[in-house]
Amino acid sequence: MSSPKNGVKVYLFAAPEKNRYRFEGQVELAADPYQEQQIDRERGPGWFWSFH
């Protein structure tokens, strides 16, 4: 699976808690990724990439 537009393989990592990550596997994007502003846990507002 990959990004349909450019063939780049995309992998998902979940962050169930601070400083802990879990590899979920390779995924295929259902839509284009986009940036949105969210509140960071420690530093306030920041820009993040969202994938759907």
Secondary structure, 3 states (H helix, E strand, C coil): CCCCCCCCCEEEEEEEECCEEEEEEEECCCCCCEEEEEEECCCEEEEEEECC
